[in-house]
């Protein structure tokens, strides 16, 4: 059993890419819901800008048949509270009893977190790794959160990045 968490940046800078995000997210969901290897797994999808909200929370992959995301579900707004969002996710799910894969999709660095800074979030990521988490940070910039796997991408390829997330 695994818990797959996708944390997607929906700050103002992502406005022109929301269709690509939705396409990639739906492709990823179709890929896992039609694959027996994921039938016992769980999926959480979150969006963040100045605030973080859940689009889907701890949903069994076997029950995803009715899930189709659309652009009206994404709330493109505000700044990028990347560190606060990562901290919230780790706090909310650190006691999950199975392997957790956190995929962070962002087009830039944090510019509005109030609770966490980079050092605190790197410590929190290390703690999560020690508790059976694998954290992959997909970003367009040369920023890296220590204790995560860095995957740099071109923003125009966001649909492909989401479609092809690897566990």
C-alpha positions, -999 to +999 in steps of 0.1 A: +000+000+000+011+035-008-002+070-004+004+092-035+002+129-028+003+155-055+008+191-044+002+216-073+011+253-074-019+273-084-005+308-078-010+336-104+020+326-124+003+293-133-027+309-150-016+301-185-009+265-176-041+254-159-053+234-189-020+216-191-021+209-153-056+194-156-047+173-187-017+159-169-035+152-137-063+134-155-038+114-175-020+104-143-052+093-126-063+073-157-029+056-157-030+045-120-067+036-118-063+012-148-032-005-134-036-034-110-003-024-092-021+007-078-054-009-067-045-009-030-030+026-030-045+060-020-044+093-038-045+129-024-044+159-047-039+194-033-035+229-048-017+257-032-011+294-037-013+317-007-034+289+009-036+252+004-068+232-002-075+195-009-091+186-042-090+149-033-081+135+001-069+100+008-091+085-019-086+048-027-073+045-062-098+016-068-126+042-064-113+068-088-136+059-117-158+090-112-129+114-109-123+139-137-106+172-129-115+203-148-101+239-149-129+253-127-116+232-098-082+250-098-082+283-079-055+303-096-048+331-072-023+347-049+013+340-042+034+309-036+033+295+000+053+265-010+070+258+023+038+262+044+020+238+020+047+212+022+047+215+060+009+212+062+009+180+040+036+164+061+018+173+093-015+159+080-001+126+068+031+118+087+013+091+107+002+073+075+011+036+081+024+030+045+049+044+021+041+079+010+051+095-023+048+133-023+051+150-057+055+188-055+048+206-088+058+243-087+070+269-112+090+288-086+102+293-051+083+302-021+074+339-017+047+340+010+050+313+036+045+325+072+050+293+093+080+276+075+112+288+059+135+267+037+156+254+066+126+243+086+110+226+056+142+208+047+143+194+083+106+184+080+113+167+047+142+148+063+119+137+092+093+125+066+120+106+047+129+088+079+092+078+082+090+061+048+083+091+025+098+098-009+096+134-019+100+146-055+102+183-062+093+192-098+103+228-105+111+251-133+138+270-114+172+261-100+159+258-065+162+226-045+147+215-013+172+193+004+160+158+012+139+157-019+145+144-054+148+173-078+131+171-112+136+203-132+112+208-161+101+233-187+067+249-177+053+241-212+059+204-204+038+203-172+012+181-187+038+155-196+055+158-162+022+151-144+012+123-168+045+105-163+051+107-126+070+076-115+065+057-083 
